[in-house]
Amino acid sequence: MSQKNETPVLVLSLLITVGLIAGGLWWFTKKSGFNLGKTTSSQSENSTDGGRQTLQPSGKNFASVQNVPTGLFTYGGSTSWAPIRLAVDSGIQGARPEFRLRYVEPSSGDVYDGLRLRGSGSGIKSLIDGQLSFAQSSRPVEDQELARAKQRGFDLKQIPVAIDGLALAVNPNLNIPGLTVEQLRSIYIGKIRNWNQVGGSNIPIKPYSRRLNDGGTVEIFVQDILGGQGFGANVEFVSTTTQALEKVSLSLGAIYYASAPEVVPQCSIKPLPLGRTQQQYIAPYQEPFVTASLCPGKRNKLNIEAFQSGSYPITRNLFVVVKQNGQIEQQAGVAYANLLLTEQGQELITQTGFVKIR
């Protein structure tokens, strides 16, 4: 056969091969539900109920969310979620009156393994025990909680809806540029006890913290910063962030950590920059720093870019924790997450001081 006659045959063969490949890919994506080029971690990790109740793509507003159940649904958990509960949840109630929400706060905390739980741990325990429709958490679900849920015959799914970080509060008159994560750890285990050991004046350090069973914020701090090690004998425990910030405002050597939206806008304290290494400090607030003399007329705002990029050393996700039991509680939890992940929900989350995840 001549070269002239071979060319059309080769072209035809190539076209048939391409067509077969394209057809095979189409069949695969159709059958598997896999969307080439558009799969995100939130979509792949958070599908529930065998695909019958799944996380939706981000909608415009609360009215655009589908599969929102009708009824009264109880929820609770993390104390760090308080601003979201006040702002976002009230907006949801106004737009979706059929989806009634009731926040449940344990009067004295739940008890598990001899510990009195509050915040995230209490919410997840109450969810497993059937007392909540879904839970709000400022930390990931722990292995022991997953195991307890399996014993009850269902799984738990955590759906990230916002980004938060831990910020350090010190007295406004403390003259120090910042701390490294290792220096912060050394302060809270009792190894560093004076500010002159980290470049400051000769002032004894007085660290404050809530107790380990007081919620997800303390649990994250102990796990990620202290490496599971216990607090030093120099740490004084307080019941609330409000109480701690008051003590910091009155004591030159005091330091405290809390959710960034609870610290950064405050007038009576100074948020302290934090770094992974010395001289590479990242501020939790947007520059330029707003001094106490200008507050409350102006307030410091969260350093959103540093939190989203992860350049700020201590960031975390806020989760909606859903019971995967194929019942209406699962539908309610997924619907709540879908509402928060709409453009309207993410904007309201930003207004409360947290960082949107979408």
C-alpha positions in Angstrom: 0.0 0.0 0.0 1.3 3.5 -0.9 2.1 6.1 1.7 -0.6 8.2 0.1 -3.3 5.6 0.9 -1.9 4.8 4.4 -2.4 8.4 5.7 -6.3 8.3 5.8 -6.2 4.9 7.4 -3.9 6.1 10.2 -6.0 9.2 10.8 -9.2 7.1 10.9 -7.6 4.7 13.4 -6.5 7.6 15.6 -9.9 9.1 15.7 -11.5 5.7 16.6 -9.0 5.3 19.4 -9.7 8.8 20.8 -13.4 8.2 20.6 -13.2 5.0 22.5 -11.1 6.6 25.3 -13.4 9.6 25.5 -16.4 7.3 25.7 -14.8 5.2 28.4 -14.0 8.3 30.5 -17.6 9.5 30.1 -19.0 6.2 31.2 -16.6 6.1 34.2 -17.5 9.6 35.4 -21.2 9.0 34.9 -21.2 5.7 36.9 -18.8 6.8 39.7 -20.0 10.3 40.2 -16.4 11.5 40.1 -16.2 15.0 38.6 -12.9 15.4 36.8 -11.1 18.6 37.8 -13.7 19.7 40.2 -13.4 17.3 43.2 -12.7 19.2 46.4 -11.8 17.8 49.8 -15.0 19.0 51.3 -17.1 17.2 48.7 -15.2 13.9 48.9 -14.8 13.8 52.7 -18.3 14.9 53.7 -20.7 12.8 51.6 -23.1 11.0 53.9 -25.9 8.4 53.9 -24.6 6.6 50.8 -24.8 9.7 48.8 -28.5 10.3 49.6 -27.7 13.3 51.8 -24.6 15.1 50.9 -22.8 18.4 51.3 -24.0 20.7 48.5 -21.9 23.1 46.4 -21.9 26.6 47.9 -25.2 28.4 47.3 -25.9 32.1 47.3 -28.1 32.3 50.3 -30.0 30.4 52.9 -33.1 30.1 50.7 -31.1 28.3 48.0 -30.3 25.3 50.3 -32.2 22.1 49.5 -33.2 19.2 51.8 -33.7 21.3 54.8 -36.0 19.3 57.2 -39.0 20.7 59.1 -39.0 20.5 62.8 -37.3 21.5 66.0 -33.6 20.5 66.3 -31.4 20.8 69.3 -27.7 21.5 69.0 -24.8 22.6 71.3 -21.1 22.3 72.0 -18.1 24.6 71.6 -18.1 27.9 73.5 -16.0 29.3 70.7 -19.1 29.1 68.5 -21.0 31.6 70.6 -20.6 34.5 68.1 -21.8 32.3 65.3 -24.8 31.2 67.3 -25.8 34.8 68.0 -25.4 36.1 64.4 -25.6 33.3 61.9 -28.2 31.1 63.5 -30.6 34.0 64.0 -30.3 34.7 60.3 -31.0 31.1 59.5 -34.2 31.2 61.7 -35.4 34.3 59.9 -34.9 32.8 56.4 -35.9 29.2 57.1 -38.6 29.3 59.8 -39.4 25.6 59.2 -35.9 24.7 60.4 -36.2 25.6 64.1 -33.0 25.5 66.2 -32.7 25.3 70.0 -29.3 25.7 71.6 -28.8 23.4 74.6 -26.2 24.3 77.2 -25.4 21.8 79.9 -26.0 23.4 83.3 -23.0 21.9 84.9 -21.2 20.0 82.2 -21.3 16.3 81.2 -19.2 13.8 83.0 -17.1 11.2 81.1 -14.4 9.0 82.6 -14.6 11.0 85.8 -14.0 14.3 84.0 -16.6 17.1 83.8 -16.8 18.1 80.1 -17.8 21.5 78.7 -17.7 22.9 75.2 -16.8 20.7 72.3 -16.4 17.5 74.3 -19.8 18.0 76.0 -21.5 18.6 72.7 -20.1 15.5 71.0 -20.9 13.3 74.0 -24.5 14.7 74.1 -24.8 14.0 70.3 -23.6 10.3 70.8 -26.0 9.9 73.7 -29.0 11.1 71.6 -29.5 14.4 73.4 -28.6 16.6 70.4 -29.5 16.5 66.7 -26.0 17.8 65.8 -23.0 19.3 67.6 -20.6 22.3 67.1 -17.0 21.6 67.7 -13.8 23.7 67.7 -11.6 20.6 67.5 -11.6 17.3 65.4 -13.6 14.4 66.7 -11.3 12.1 68.7 -10.8 8.4 68.2 -12.5 7.4 71.4 -15.6 9.4 70.4 -15.7 7.7 67.1 -15.4 4.3 68.9 -18.2 5.2 71.3 -20.5 6.2 68.4 -19.8 2.9 66.6 -20.8 1.1 69.7 -24.1 2.9 69.5 -24.5 1.7 65.8 -23.6 4.8 63.8 -20.6 6.9 62.6 -19.8 10.6 63.1 -18.9 13.0 60.3 -17.1 16.3 61.0 -17.8 19.0 58.4 -15.5 22.1 58.4 -17.3 25.4 58.0 -14.9 28.1 59.3 -11.3 28.8 60.2 -10.3 30.0 63.6 -7.0 30.5 65.4 -5.7 30.8 69.0 -4.4 34.3 69.9 -2.3 35.3 72.9 -3.4 38.1 75.2 -0.9 40.1 77.2 -1.0 43.4 79.1 -0.9 46.5 76.9 2.1 47.8 78.7 4.2 44.7 78.2 7.1 45.5 75.9 7.8 42.4 73.8 7.7 41.9 70.0 6.3 38.4 70.2 6.8 34.7 71.1 7.8 31.6 69.3 5.6 28.5 69.6 8.4 26.8 71.6 8.7 29.7 74.0 4.9 29.6 74.5 5.2 25.9 75.3 8.0 26.5 77.7 5.9 29.2 79.5 3.0 26.9 80.0 4.9 23.9 81.2 6.8 26.1 83.7 10.2 26.1 82.0 10.2 29.9 81.3 9.0 32.0 84.2 10.3 35.5 83.5 9.8 37.8 80.5 13.5 38.6 80.5 14.1 35.0 79.3 12.3 35.9 76.0 13.6 39.4 75.4 11.4 41.4 77.8 11.9 43.2 81.1 12.5 41.5 84.5 8.9 40.7 85.1 7.6 37.3 86.4 5.3 35.6 84.0 1.8 34.7 85.2 0.1 32.3 82.7 -3.7 31.8 82.8 -5.7 29.0 81.2 -9.1 27.4 81.4 -9.0 23.7 82.6 -8.4 20.9 80.1 -12.0 19.7 80.3 -13.4 23.2 79.7 -13.6 22.8 75.9 -11.9 22.3 72.5 -9.7 25.4 72.7 -7.8 24.0 75.7 -7.6 20.5 74.2 -6.1 21.9 71.0 -3.6 24.0 73.0 -2.5 21.0 75.1 -2.3 18.7 72.1 -0.7 21.0 69.5 1.4 23.4 71.7 2.2 21.4 74.8 2.6 18.1 72.9 0.3 16.4 75.4 2.3 17.5 78.4 0.5 18.8 81.4 0.4 22.4 82.5 3.1 23.7 84.9 2.5 24.5 88.5 2.8 28.2 87.6 -0.5 28.2 85.6 -3.5 29.7 87.2 -6.9 28.3 86.0 -9.9 30.5 85.4 -13.5 29.7 84.5 -14.1 31.9 81.5 -12.2 34.0 78.9 -13.9 37.1 80.3 -12.4 36.5 83.7 -9.0 35.7 82.2 -8.8 38.9 80.0 -9.7 41.0 83.1 -6.8 39.5 85.0 -4.5 40.1 82.0 -5.5 43.8 81.8 -4.6 44.2 85.5 -1.3 42.3 85.6 1.8 43.4 83.7 3.2 39.9 83.6 0.0 38.0 82.6 -0.6 35.9 79.5 -3.7 34.0 78.3 -4.7 32.3 75.1 -8.2 32.0 73.5 -10.0 31.9 70.2 -8.7 34.8 68.1 -12.1 36.6 67.7 -12.4 36.7 71.5 -8.9 38.3 71.9 -8.0 40.4 68.8 -10.8 43.1 69.1 -10.4 43.7 72.8 -9.4 47.2 74.1 -8.0 46.2 77.5 -5.3 43.8 76.4 -2.8 43.4 73.6 -2.8 40.5 71.1 0.8 39.2 70.8 2.4 38.1 67.5 3.4 34.5 67.3 6.1 32.8 65.2 7.4 29.3 64.4 10.9 30.7 64.6 12.4 33.7 66.4 12.2 37.1 64.6 9.5 35.7 62.2 6.5 36.7 64.1 3.0 36.8 62.5 0.4 39.1 64.1 -3.1 37.7 64.6 -4.4 41.2 63.7 -4.3 43.4 60.6 -1.5 45.9 60.5 -1.2 48.7 61.6 -1.9 47.8 65.2 -4.8 49.8 66.8 -3.6 51.1 70.2 -5.8 51.2 73.3 -6.0 55.0 73.0 -8.0 54.6 69.8 -10.3 51.8 71.1 -13.3 51.3 71.0 -13.7 53.9 68.3 -11.4 51.6 66.2 -10.7 48.0 67.0 -8.1 45.5 65.7 -9.4 43.1 63.1 -8.4 39.5 62.4 -5.5 38.9 60.1 -7.6 36.9 57.6 -4.9 36.4 55.1 -2.5 34.8 57.6 -5.2 32.5 58.9 -6.3 31.4 55.5 -2.7 30.8 54.2 -1.6 29.0 57.4 1.3 31.4 58.0 -0.1 32.1 61.4 1.2 29.2 63.6 -2.0 28.2 65.4 -5.0 27.8 63.3 -7.9 25.3 63.4 -11.2 24.5 61.8 -14.6 24.8 63.3 -16.8 21.7 62.6 -20.4 20.7 62.5 -20.5 17.1 63.8 -23.2 15.0 62.3 -24.6 11.7 63.4 -24.6 9.3 60.4 -27.7 7.2 61.3 -29.8 7.8 58.2 -32.4 9.6 60.3 -33.7 13.1 60.4 -30.9 14.1 62.7 -28.4 13.4 60.0 -30.4 15.4 57.5 -30.6 18.3 60.0 -26.8 18.3 60.6 -25.9 18.3 57.0 -28.5 21.0 56.2 -27.1 23.2 58.9 -23.5 22.8 57.5 -24.9 23.5 54.0 -26.5 26.7 55.3 -23.2 27.9 56.9 -21.3 27.1 53.7 -23.5 29.3 51.5 -22.1 32.7 50.5 -24.5 34.3 52.9 -23.5 32.0 55.7 -19.8 32.5 55.0 -20.1 36.3 55.0 -22.0 36.2 58.3 -19.2 34.0 59.8 -16.7 36.6 58.6 -18.7 39.4 60.3 -18.5 37.5 63.6 -14.7 37.6 63.5 -14.0 34.1 62.1 -12.4 33.3 58.7 -14.5 31.8 56.0 -13.5 28.4 54.7 -14.9 28.9 51.2 
